[in-house]
Amino acid sequence: MANIEYISTKEAAAYLGLSVRRIVGLCNSGALAGAVKEGRDWKIPKEAIMSGKETTKQPDKTTILACAVGNTSYMDVVENSYYVDKTLLIRDLIDDQVPVILFTRPRRFGKTLTLDMLKSYFEKTEADTSAYFKDKKIWLCGEKYRKYQGAFPVISITFKDAKFSDWKSTFEAIKSVIRDEFMRHDELFESQSLNQVEHDYLTKIQSDSLSEVEYTRALLNLSRMLEKHHKTKTIVLIDEYDTPIQQGHSKGFYDKVISFMRNFMSGGLKDNPSLSFGVLTGILRVSKENLFSGLNNLIVNSVLDEKYSTYFGFTTDELKEMTEYYGKEDKLSEIKEWYDGYRFGSTEIYNPWSVANYFYNNCLAKPYWTNTSDNEIIHEIMTSLTSDMAENLFGLLQGKTVQTSLNMDVIYPKITDGTDTIFSFLLVAGYLKPVGKTVETEFGTFMELALPNKEIHRVYNTEILSWLKGRLDGNVMADFEKALYMNDGSKLKEALRRYMVICISSFDGAAEGFYHGMMLGLVAGMSSKYFIRSNRESGDGRFDLVLEPKESGMPGIIMEFKAETDAKNLESSAKKALTQIEEKNYDTELKDRGISNIIKYGIAFSGKKVEICAV
C-alpha cells in the first residue's frame, strides 16, 4: 500500500478530461479500482487513471451531442449521441457469475440498447471494439474486466418485431430472426471444426427447410457450433422474449407459441454445456406456463429488486448531469413532474425514452411514452372493468393510491383475473409505481401503488378514451356527455342504448356490477372536469356514482343503477333508483360542498336495454 501513488479527484478529472463530479460518481460506484475515501474526499491510485488514460477519447468541448431517440446500436450511440453510461452492468454480471438472468422492465426503458452494449463488449470480432469502451466506466475497473472484452462468441436475437395475428406468420418471423443470427455468424459455414451433420444443419437453415421441431433446437445447436469453432463458450442474449407470447395471447395462438418457446429456451439455456451465461429481457416472467420449467439456473430481476436497479432508466444523478450538459438545469422540476416517479428497488428512476425525446424536441414537455408499446393488454383490462376496479382506476387518476397484493408471476391468460393481478401487471409494465415499502405477510406481498407522473396520467386518459371512442360510432361519447350536462334523459337513454348495442355481447349484461363498471368507463373522459366517486357513503346510504364538478357553474351529477332480468320491469326499476337517491339523501355530500345545481339519474339496465328517470 505504501508504494501506491494516489492523486485527488481534481487531478484525476483534469487528466481524464472529465468533471470532478463525474470522477466522484465513478469512485462512489466502484468504477475506479483501488479508490479510497479519506473523510469527504477520494484518493485514487494514479496507476488506475494512467491505464485508463492511454486511449481515452477526449470529448469535443465545442460539439453538443443530440440525445439518441430510437437508436439501439450501442456503437452508433456512443460515437454520435449523448450516452448515459450503463457499462458497470458488465462488471456486475462478471462478478455475479449468474448462469442465466431475466430482466423484467417496462418497454422503452433501455433494455435493447443495454443488450447491444453487452454484445458489443463481449463479442469476439475481427475488428477491435475496445475503443468503444475505453472512455467508459467499465474500462476504469481494471484488467480483471478488460480481459473479457472481445473474448466470446455471442448469440444476440430480439423478438420485438414478432407481432402478427396468427401463429403461422409469427413463426415465420421467429424463423427469420433465428436464420439471420445464423447468417451473421458466417464464419461457421466454412469452419473446419464442424462435422458434416452440422454443416448439413447450416444448409437447411439457409434454405429454410428445417421443421418446427428442428427449429426448437436452433439455440442449442448454434451455441455448440460457435463453441467448437471459437474454442470458448457462448454468451446468449435474447431481447423481448415475451413479445410473441403476448401476441399469442391477444390473437388466440397462445398454446402454440408457448410450446415452441418452451422448447427453444430450454434447449439453449438449460444444461447447455456450451453456454457461458445468458441474459434475457421482457415485461413478464411468464413462469407458471412452465416456459422456464427445469431452468433452475434462472435468476429473475424485477422492478422490485435492489440489485441492478440503476441500469435501466435514468437515475437522478444521471438526469442532473444531462441537464448540466445541455444547459437546462432550470428544466429539472418540469422533467421531474412529467417523467420521474418510477422506482426500481429503492432507486428513483426517470423514463429514458421520454427524457431523450424531451431534450431532442427542444425541451417540449408532452407524453412521449403514449403509443410506444402494444397497448392491447390495456384495452383488454378496459373491457374487464368491474365497479371496484374502475373505482380504483379513477381514484388513481385523481391522485390517490391503491393497496394491492402483488403477484409478480402474473401470466397473460390470467391478466384480468382480479384487481390484484391487474395492478401487478400495471406495475411491471410501467403504468404504476410503488409507494413506500413492500409489506411481507403470511398471505403474500402487499404494496401501495400510485400513478408515477403527469405523462402516465395522460396515458391513462388517452388509453381509456381511445378504447371507448374506438368502439363507438359517430359522436356517441359527445352525445353521452352532452346529455348528462343538459339533463336530457331521452338523449342519455339513446346514447347508452347505442353504446350497449355496439360494445356488449348478449352475455355481458347480467349483474348490476357489470353496468356499474361500464358507466365508470364511460365517464372516464370527464375526469378533467369532475371528481369521480363510486360506492361512497353520503346521507343515509351508499350511492353508486357521483360526479362532483371541479369548477363552479357545472352541475353535480348523481347516478343510481339497477339491473333487471326482465326488461318489462325497467321503467319501475329506474323510478325506484331515483326514489332511492331522494330517500337516502345521496346529495348530502354535494350540498355540503356548496353545490346546489344537482342532477339525479335513476338508471335501470336489462341486457342491451336501458330506462332512465331523472330530476
C-alpha positions in Angstrom: 0.0 0.0 0.0 2.9 2.4 0.8 4.1 2.2 -2.8 0.8 3.2 -4.3 0.8 6.8 -5.6 -2.6 8.5 -5.1 -4.0 11.6 -6.7 -7.0 13.8 -5.9 -10.3 13.8 -7.7 -9.5 17.2 -9.2 -6.2 15.9 -10.6 -7.9 12.8 -12.0 -10.6 14.9 -13.6 -8.1 17.1 -15.3 -6.1 14.1 -16.5 -9.1 12.3 -18.0 -10.9 15.4 -19.3 -14.0 14.7 -17.1 -15.7 16.8 -14.4 -14.8 16.4 -10.8 -18.4 15.4 -10.2 -18.1 12.6 -12.7 -14.9 11.3 -11.0 -16.6 11.3 -7.6 -19.5 9.4 -9.2 -17.1 6.8 -10.6 -15.5 6.5 -7.2 -18.9 6.0 -5.5 -19.9 3.4 -8.0 -16.6 1.4 -7.6 -15.6 2.1 -11.2 -12.1 3.4 -10.2 -10.3 0.3 -8.8 -8.5 1.0 -5.6 -10.0 4.4 -4.9 -10.3 5.0 -1.1 -12.2 7.7 0.8 -10.5 9.9 3.3 -13.0 12.0 5.1 -15.1 13.6 2.5 -12.5 13.3 -0.3 -11.5 10.5 -2.5 -7.9 9.4 -3.2 -7.4 7.5 -6.5 -4.4 5.3 -7.5 -2.5 7.1 -10.2 -1.9 3.8 -12.0 -5.6 3.2 -12.4 -6.0 6.6 -14.1 -2.9 6.2 -16.2 -4.0 2.8 -17.6 -7.5 4.2 -18.4 -5.9 7.3 -20.0 -3.9 5.5 -22.7 -6.7 5.6 -25.3 -9.4 7.5 -23.6 -11.3 9.6 -26.1 -11.4 13.3 -25.1 -14.8 14.9 -25.5 -15.1 17.6 -28.1 -15.9 20.6 -26.0 -17.3 22.5 -29.0 -19.9 19.9 -30.0 -23.2 19.3 -28.2 -24.4 15.8 -29.0 -28.1 15.2 -29.5 -30.0 12.6 -27.5 -30.4 9.4 -29.4 -34.1 8.6 -29.9 -34.9 5.1 -31.1 -31.3 4.1 -31.8 -30.5 0.8 -30.2 -27.0 0.4 -31.6 -24.5 0.9 -28.8 -21.5 1.7 -31.0 -23.5 4.2 -33.1 -24.9 5.9 -30.0 -21.6 6.3 -28.2 -20.0 7.7 -31.3 -22.6 10.1 -32.4 -25.0 10.8 -29.5 -25.2 11.6 -25.8 -24.8 8.4 -23.9 -25.7 7.7 -20.3 -23.0 5.3 -19.2 -24.5 1.9 -18.1 -21.4 -0.1 -18.6 -21.0 -1.1 -15.0 -23.6 -3.7 -15.6 -20.8 -5.6 -17.4 -18.8 -5.5 -14.2 -21.7 -6.8 -12.1 -22.6 -9.6 -14.4 -18.9 -10.7 -14.5 -18.7 -10.6 -10.7 -22.0 -12.3 -10.0 -21.4 -15.2 -12.4 -25.2 -15.8 -12.8 -25.7 -18.5 -15.5 -29.0 -17.0 -16.8 -30.7 -13.8 -15.8 -34.0 -12.3 -16.9 -34.5 -8.6 -16.5 -38.2 -7.7 -16.4 -38.7 -3.9 -17.1 -41.3 -1.8 -18.8 -41.0 -1.2 -22.6 -38.8 1.7 -23.7 -36.6 1.6 -20.6 -33.3 0.9 -22.4 -33.3 -2.9 -22.5 -32.5 -3.3 -26.2 -29.6 -0.8 -26.1 -28.3 -2.4 -22.9 -28.2 -5.9 -24.6 -26.4 -4.4 -27.6 -23.9 -2.9 -25.2 -23.3 -6.4 -23.8 -23.0 -7.8 -27.3 -20.5 -5.0 -28.3 -18.4 -5.6 -25.2 -18.2 -9.4 -25.1 -18.3 -10.4 -28.8 -15.2 -11.7 -30.5 -14.9 -9.9 -33.8 -12.2 -9.2 -36.4 -12.4 -5.5 -35.6 -11.1 -4.2 -32.3 -14.1 -2.9 -30.5 -12.4 -1.9 -27.3 -12.3 1.7 -28.5 -16.0 2.0 -27.7 -15.3 1.3 -24.0 -12.0 2.9 -23.2 -13.7 6.1 -22.0 -16.4 4.3 -20.1 -16.7 3.3 -16.5 -16.1 -0.4 -17.2 -12.6 0.3 -18.5 -11.6 2.0 -15.3 -12.5 -1.1 -13.3 -9.2 -2.7 -14.3 -7.7 -5.6 -16.2 -9.9 -8.2 -14.4 -12.8 -6.9 -16.6 -10.9 -5.8 -19.7 -9.8 -9.3 -20.4 -13.4 -10.3 -21.1 -13.7 -7.6 -23.9 -14.0 -9.2 -27.3 -13.4 -12.7 -25.9 -16.6 -14.6 -26.6 -18.9 -15.7 -29.5 -22.3 -14.1 -28.8 -25.8 -15.1 -29.9 -27.9 -11.9 -30.0 -31.6 -12.1 -31.0 -34.6 -10.0 -30.5 -38.3 -11.0 -30.8 -39.6 -7.4 -30.6 -41.0 -7.5 -34.2 -42.7 -10.9 -33.9 -46.1 -9.3 -33.9 -48.6 -11.0 -36.2 -52.2 -12.0 -35.9 -51.7 -15.8 -36.4 -49.2 -18.5 -35.4 -48.1 -19.2 -39.0 -46.9 -15.6 -39.6 -45.5 -15.3 -36.1 -43.5 -18.5 -36.6 -42.2 -17.2 -39.9 -41.0 -14.1 -38.1 -39.3 -16.2 -35.4 -37.6 -18.4 -38.0 -36.4 -15.3 -39.8 -34.8 -14.0 -36.6 -33.1 -17.3 -36.0 -31.8 -17.6 -39.6 -30.5 -14.1 -39.6 -28.4 -14.8 -36.5 -27.0 -18.0 -38.0 -26.1 -16.0 -41.2 -24.5 -13.3 -39.0 -22.0 -16.0 -37.9 -20.8 -16.7 -41.4 -17.5 -18.0 -40.0 -19.4 -21.2 -39.3 -20.2 -22.0 -42.9 -16.6 -22.6 -43.8 -15.5 -23.8 -40.4 -13.2 -26.9 -40.4 -14.2 -27.5 -36.8 -17.7 -28.6 -37.6 -18.7 -32.1 -38.8 -20.8 -33.0 -41.8 -24.1 -33.2 -39.8 -23.6 -29.7 -38.5 -22.8 -28.4 -42.0 -26.0 -30.1 -43.2 -27.9 -28.3 -40.5 -26.5 -25.0 -41.6 -27.5 -25.7 -45.2 -31.1 -26.4 -44.0 -31.0 -23.1 -42.1 -30.0 -21.3 -45.3 -32.7 -23.0 -47.4 -35.4 -22.7 -44.7 -36.0 -26.4 -44.8 -36.0 -27.2 -41.1 -39.1 -28.4 -39.4 -40.6 -26.6 -36.4 -39.2 -29.3 -34.1 -35.7 -28.8 -35.6 -36.0 -25.0 -35.0 -36.6 -25.6 -31.3 -33.0 -26.9 -31.2 -31.6 -23.9 -33.0 -30.3 -22.0 -30.0 -28.6 -25.1 -28.6 -27.1 -26.1 -32.0 -25.8 -22.6 -32.7 -24.2 -22.2 -29.3 -22.5 -25.6 -29.7 -21.2 -24.8 -33.2 -19.8 -21.5 -32.0 -18.0 -23.1 -29.1 -16.5 -25.7 -31.4 -15.3 -23.0 -33.9 -14.1 -20.4 -31.4 -12.9 -22.8 -28.7 -14.7 -20.9 -26.0 -18.2 -20.9 -24.5 -21.0 -18.8 -25.9 -23.0 -15.9 -24.5 -26.7 -15.8 -25.3 -28.7 -12.5 -25.3 -32.4 -12.6 -26.0 -34.4 -9.3 -26.1 -38.1 -9.1 -25.6 -38.6 -12.8 -25.3 -42.2 -12.3 -24.3 -43.4 -10.2 -27.3 -44.6 -13.2 -29.4 -46.1 -14.7 -26.2 -48.2 -11.6 -25.6 -49.2 -11.6 -29.3 -50.3 -15.2 -29.0 -52.4 -14.4 -26.0 -54.0 -11.4 -27.8 -54.6 -13.2 -31.1 -55.6 -16.7 -30.0 -52.5 -18.9 -30.6 -51.1 -18.7 -27.1 -50.6 -22.5 -26.6 -48.7 -22.9 -29.8 -46.3 -20.1 -29.1 -45.7 -21.2 -25.6 -45.0 -24.8 -26.7 -42.4 -23.6 -29.2 -40.7 -21.0 -26.9 -40.5 -23.5 -24.0 -38.5 -26.0 -26.1 -36.4 -23.3 -27.8 -35.5 -21.7 -24.4 -34.9 -25.0 -22.7 -32.6 -26.3 -25.4 -30.4 -23.2 -25.3 -30.4 -22.2 -21.7 -31.0 -25.4 -19.6 -28.0 -27.6 -19.0 -26.3 -26.3 -22.2 -22.6 -27.1 -21.8 -21.7 -24.5 -24.4 -23.3 -21.7 -22.5 -21.1 -19.1 -20.7 -24.1 -17.1 -19.5 -27.4 -15.8 -20.8 -29.3 -12.5 -20.4 -33.0 -12.1 -21.3 -35.3 -9.1 -21.2 -39.1 -8.8 -21.2 -42.0 -7.4 -19.3 -43.4 -10.5 -17.5 -41.7 -13.6 -16.1 -44.2 -16.0 -17.7 -43.2 -18.7 -15.3 -46.4 -20.6 -14.5 -46.8 -21.9 -18.0 -43.5 -23.8 -17.4 -41.8 -21.7 -20.1 -38.7 -21.9 -17.9 -39.5 -25.3 -16.4 -36.5 -27.0 -15.1 -34.4 -23.9 -15.7 -33.0 -23.9 -12.1 -30.2 -21.6 -13.2 -32.5 -18.7 -14.0 -32.5 -15.6 -11.8 -35.4 -13.1 -12.3 -34.6 -9.5 -11.6 -37.8 -7.3 -11.5 -38.6 -3.7 -10.8 -38.9 -4.5 -7.1 -35.3 -5.8 -6.8 -32.5 -3.7 -5.4 -29.7 -5.4 -7.4 -29.2 -3.9 -10.9 -31.8 -1.2 -10.1 -29.7 1.6 -11.7 -29.1 0.0 -15.1 -32.5 0.6 -16.8 -33.8 4.1 -17.0 -32.1 7.3 -15.8 -31.2 7.9 -12.2 -31.5 11.3 -10.5 -27.7 11.9 -10.8 -27.7 11.0 -14.4 -30.6 13.3 -15.1 -28.9 16.2 -13.4 -25.7 15.5 -15.4 -27.8 15.6 -18.6 -29.4 19.0 -17.7 -26.0 20.4 -17.0 -24.6 19.1 -20.3 -27.5 20.7 -22.2 -27.5 23.9 -20.0 -31.1 23.2 -19.0 -30.8 23.0 -15.2 -33.9 25.2 -15.0 -35.9 22.4 -16.5 -35.3 19.9 -13.7 -38.7 20.4 -12.0 -40.6 20.1 -15.2 -38.8 16.9 -16.2 -39.5 15.5 -12.7 -43.1 16.3 -12.9 -43.6 14.7 -16.3 -41.1 11.7 -16.4 -39.9 10.9 -12.9 -41.7 8.8 -10.3 -40.7 5.3 -11.2 -38.8 3.3 -8.6 -36.7 0.2 -9.2 -35.7 -1.3 -6.0 -35.1 1.8 -3.9 -33.7 3.8 -6.8 -35.6 6.8 -8.2 -35.9 6.4 -12.0 -36.8 8.6 -14.9 -38.3 7.2 -18.1 -35.3 7.3 -20.5 -37.4 7.2 -23.7 -39.4 10.3 -22.7 -36.4 12.2 -21.3 -34.4 11.6 -24.5 -37.4 12.8 -26.6 -37.8 15.8 -24.3 -34.3 17.0 -25.0 -34.4 16.0 -28.6 -37.6 18.1 -29.1 -36.1 21.3 -27.5 -37.5 20.6 -24.1 -41.1 20.4 -25.1 -43.0 18.5 -22.3 -45.6 16.1 -23.6 -46.4 12.4 -23.2 -43.8 10.7 -25.5 -44.4 7.2 -24.0 -48.0 7.1 -25.3 -48.5 4.6 -28.1 -44.9 3.4 -28.0 -45.8 0.0 -26.8 -48.5 -2.6 -27.7 -51.5 -1.4 -25.6 -53.8 -4.3 -26.4 -53.4 -5.6 -22.9 -54.6 -2.2 -21.5 -57.6 -2.4 -23.9 -58.3 -5.9 -22.5 -58.2 -4.6 -19.0 -60.7 -1.9 -20.0 -63.1 -4.5 -21.3 -63.0 -6.3 -18.0 -63.6 -3.4 -15.7 -65.6 -4.2 -12.6 -67.0 -1.5 -10.4 -64.2 -2.0 -7.8 -61.5 -1.9 -10.4 -62.9 1.1 -12.1 -63.3 2.9 -8.8 -59.6 2.3 -8.0 -58.6 3.3 -11.5 -60.4 6.7 -11.3 -59.1 7.2 -7.8 -55.6 6.9 -9.3 -56.4 9.5 -11.9 -57.3 11.8 -9.1 -54.0 11.4 -7.3 -55.0 8.7 -4.9 -53.2 5.4 -4.1 -54.4 1.8 -4.1 -53.5 -1.1 -1.8 -52.9 -4.4 -3.6 -51.5 -7.8 -3.1 -48.7 -8.3 -5.6 -48.5 -11.2 -8.0 -45.1 -10.9 -9.7 -45.7 -14.3 -11.5 -48.7 -12.8 -13.4 -49.3 -14.6 -16.8 -51.0 -13.3 -19.9 -54.1 -15.7 -19.8 -54.8 -14.6 -16.2 -54.0 -10.9 -16.8 -57.6 -9.8 -15.9 -58.2 -12.3 -13.1 -58.9 -9.9 -10.3 -57.9 -6.5 -9.2 -54.6 -7.6 -7.6 -53.4 -9.3 -10.8 -54.3 -6.3 -13.0 -52.5 -3.9 -10.7 -49.5 -6.2 -10.6 -49.3 -6.2 -14.4 -49.7 -2.4 -14.5 -46.8 -2.1 -12.0 -44.3 -4.3 -14.0 -45.5 -2.7 -17.3 -44.7 0.8 -16.0 -48.2 2.2 -15.6 -47.9 2.3 -11.8 -45.2 2.9 -9.2 -44.7 1.5 -5.7 -45.3 3.9 -2.8 -43.5 3.1 0.4 -42.0 -0.3 1.2 -43.5 -3.7 0.4 -45.1 -5.5 3.3 -44.5 -9.2 3.6 -47.1 -11.3 5.4 -48.0 -14.9 5.6 -50.7 -14.2 3.0 -48.3 -12.6 0.4 -46.6 -9.3 -0.6 -48.7 -6.1 -0.2 -47.9 -2.7 -1.6 -49.4 0.7 -2.1 -49.3 1.9 -5.7 -49.9 5.2 -7.5 -49.5 6.8 -10.9 -45.8 7.7 -11.5 -46.1 11.1 -13.1 -48.0 13.5 -15.3 -47.2 11.6 -18.5 -48.7 8.4 -17.3 -51.8 10.3 -16.1 -52.2 11.4 -19.7 -51.6 7.9 -20.9 -54.4 6.5 -18.8 -56.8 9.1 -20.0 -55.7 8.6 -23.6 -56.0 4.8 -23.5 -59.3 4.7 -21.7 -60.8 7.3 -24.1 -59.3 5.8 -27.2 -60.6 2.4 -26.3 -64.1 3.7 -25.7 -64.1 6.0 -28.8 -62.6 3.3 -31.0 -65.6 1.1 -30.3 -68.3 3.8 -30.7 -69.8 5.2 -33.9 -70.1 8.9 -34.6 -70.5 11.1 -31.6 -71.8 8.7 -29.0 -69.3 9.9 -26.4 -70.1 13.5 -27.2 -73.8 12.8 -27.1 -73.4 11.0 -23.8 -71.6 13.8 -22.1 -73.9 16.5 -23.5 -76.9 14.6 -22.4 -75.5 14.4 -18.8 -74.7 18.1 -18.7 -78.1 19.2 -20.2 -80.1 16.8 -18.0 -81.7 15.3 -21.2 -82.9 11.9 -20.2 -84.1 10.8 -23.6 -80.8 11.7 -25.3 -78.9 10.0 -22.5 -81.0 6.9 -22.9 -80.3 6.9 -26.7 -76.6 7.3 -26.2 -76.5 4.4 -23.7 -78.6 2.2 -26.0 -76.3 2.9 -29.0 -73.2 2.2 -26.8 -74.6 -1.1 -25.5 -75.6 -2.4 -28.9 -72.1 -1.8 -30.2 -70.0 -2.8 -27.2 -71.5 -5.5 -25.1 -72.5 -9.0 -26.0 -75.8 -10.7 -25.1 -73.9 -12.5 -22.3 -72.4 -9.3 -20.8 -75.5 -7.7 -19.2 -76.2 -9.6 -16.1 -75.3 -8.2 -12.7 -75.5 -4.6 -11.5 -71.7 -4.7 -11.0 -71.2 -5.0 -14.8 -73.2 -2.0 -15.6 -71.6 0.0 -12.8 -68.2 -0.7 -14.3 -69.4 0.1 -17.8 -70.7 3.5 -16.6 -67.5 4.3 -14.8 -65.7 3.6 -18.0 -68.0 5.9 -19.9 -67.4 8.8 -17.5 -63.6 8.4 -17.7 -63.3 11.2 -20.2 -65.0 13.6 -17.8 -62.2 13.3 -15.1 -60.7 16.6 -16.2 -63.9 18.4 -15.3 -65.2 16.2 -12.4 -64.1 14.3 -9.3 -65.5 10.8 -9.9 -66.6 8.9 -6.8 -68.2 5.5 -6.6 -69.7 3.4 -3.8 -69.3 6.1 -1.1 -71.4 6.9 1.9 -73.5 10.1 1.7 -76.6 10.9 3.6 -78.2 7.7 4.8 -76.6 5.2 2.4 -74.0 4.4 -0.3 -74.5 6.0 -3.7 -73.4 4.2 -6.9 -71.8 7.1 -8.8 -71.3 10.8 -8.1 -69.6 13.4 -10.4 -68.5 16.4 -8.4 -67.7 19.4 -10.6 -64.2 20.9 -10.3 -65.4 24.3 -11.5 -68.3 26.4 -10.4 -71.2 26.6 -12.9 -71.0 22.9 -13.7 -73.8 20.6 -12.4 -73.2 17.9 -9.8 -74.4 14.5 -11.0 -75.7 11.6 -9.0 -76.5 8.2 -10.6 -78.0 5.1 -9.1 -78.1 1.8 -11.1 -80.4 -1.2 -11.1 -80.2 -4.4 -13.1 -83.3 -6.5 -14.1 -83.6 -9.9 -15.7 -87.0 -8.9 -17.2 -87.0 -5.8 -19.5 -90.7 -5.2 -18.6 -89.6 -4.0 -15.2 -87.1 -1.4 -16.4 -89.3 1.7 -16.0 -90.4 0.9 -12.5 -86.8 -0.1 -11.6 -85.5 3.2 -12.8 -88.1 5.1 -10.7 -87.0 3.0 -7.7 -83.4 4.0 -8.3 -84.3 7.7 -8.5 -86.5 7.4 -5.4 -83.6 5.8 -3.6 -81.4 8.8 -4.3 -84.0 11.1 -2.8 -84.9 9.0 0.2 -81.3 8.2 1.1 -80.2 11.8 0.7 -77.3 11.0 -1.6 -77.0 14.6 -2.4 -75.8 15.5 1.1 -72.1 15.5 0.3 -72.5 17.7 -2.8 -74.7 20.1 -0.9 -72.1 20.3 2.0 -69.6 21.3 -0.6 -71.7 24.2 -1.7 -73.1 22.6 -4.9 -76.8 23.5 -5.4 -77.3 22.5 -9.1 -77.6 18.7 -8.8 -78.9 16.3 -11.5 -80.2 13.0 -10.3 -80.5 9.9 -12.5 -82.1 6.5 -11.8 -80.9 4.1 -14.5 -82.1 0.5 -15.0 -80.5 -2.0 -17.3 -81.6 -5.3 -18.8 -79.3 -6.9 -21.4 -78.8 -4.2 -24.0 -81.9 -2.2 -22.9 -81.9 0.8 -20.6 -84.5 3.1 -19.0 -83.8 6.4 -17.3 -85.6 8.6 -14.8 -84.1 12.0 -14.0 -84.8 15.1 -11.9 
